[in-house]
Structure formats: C-alpha cells, structure tokens
Amino acid sequence: MGLFPYTNGIMSSDKRTNIILIGMPGSGKTTVGRILADKLDLLQADGDKIIIESEGRPLQEILDTEGKEYFLSLEGRVLASLDYENYVISPGGSACYYPDAMKHLSEIGHIIYLNVEFPEIERRVTNLETRGIVFKPGQTFEDLYNERTPLYEKYAEFVVCSTGQEPEETANEVLKLLGYDIPEE
C-alpha cells in the first residue's frame, strides 16, 4: 500500500480516477509519475511505452519508417482510447496536439502540466535524434517548446512549475494540488 490513502484528496469525490502528467520531453513525467504511483498505490502508464508495445518497435523507428503523419495519427488514437482507472498516466510530449485525446484524458483524470523552463529541458534532453520527438522541417527544440507551452497551459487543470526541483518535490507539489496531506518527513 502506498503512503497515502486513495480516499484522501480530491480523487475521493471525483469520477476522474487518474492523474495525467503532461509536458515537454525531459519535464519528468515518467519519473514523477513513478513516484506518484508508488505513493498512491496506483499503476503507471507511459504513453510512449504504450505506443512502442502496440507497434512492437521504438518511437524513432516508427517515425523514420512510417513518417510523421502516421505517428501523429497513431498517438492521437492511442491516447483517445485509453480506458484506465486508478493510474498515473504520462503521455508523450506531443499529446497536446490532439484535442480529442486531451478532452478524453480530462474526462478520465486530472491533467497536471509539469512546466520546466527551456534551459533546464535542453540540459536534460541530450538525445534529440533518437528520442522520437516530432519536429517540423527547420524547427528547433526551443521552437517546439515555445509552440507546445501554450497548448499544455490550455489543457492543464493544474500547473506545477518544477524548474530546479527534485522529482520527489514535484510529486509532493502535485499531491498538494490534488488535496492530499503530505506527512512531514
């Protein structure tokens, strides 16, 4: 059993049973998601891993062989069809491009945007060529950050500014936003 009873916090009076973490690659969605899942005794689902398992190959290979349009269509369909309950879900960074998927995710969970300033994101993400990130021709990583930030803000129920925070601190901030009491350590 996790550290926090699941009946604590806003989850107890809400039909949405999932916590959904959105943000740029390198924002900590998977790491913070793992901590939250552990503390709340929930399961964790990583959007990238779901796509990899459904296709049987890495994201970058899907992009390289099938192209950007196929990948984007696949990702949108996968996210819009998730039917999880009691999960921490960490969709890929491009989830914000799919209005139908984001609407569906907001119906099944609380969407939290992990906002990390670009210099820290740039420092954390060192594998741009192999990470499976969808870029437009000529688009830089900073351009992508600037394009996605307003979309993350649009879809977020809560925003956690986690620049300079350790994953544990970010997870505790998410828990506080959702109404959980955090015991003193």
Secondary structure, DSSP 8 states (H G I E B T S, - for coil): --SS-TTSSGGGG-S--EEEEE--TTSSHHHHHHHHHHHHT-EEEEHHHHHHHHHTS-HHHHHHHH-HHHHHHHHHHHHHT---SSEEEE--GGGGG-HHHHHHHHHHEEEEEEE--HHHHHHH---TTTTT----TT--HHHHHHHHHHHHHHH-SEEEE-TT--HHHHHHHHHHHTT------
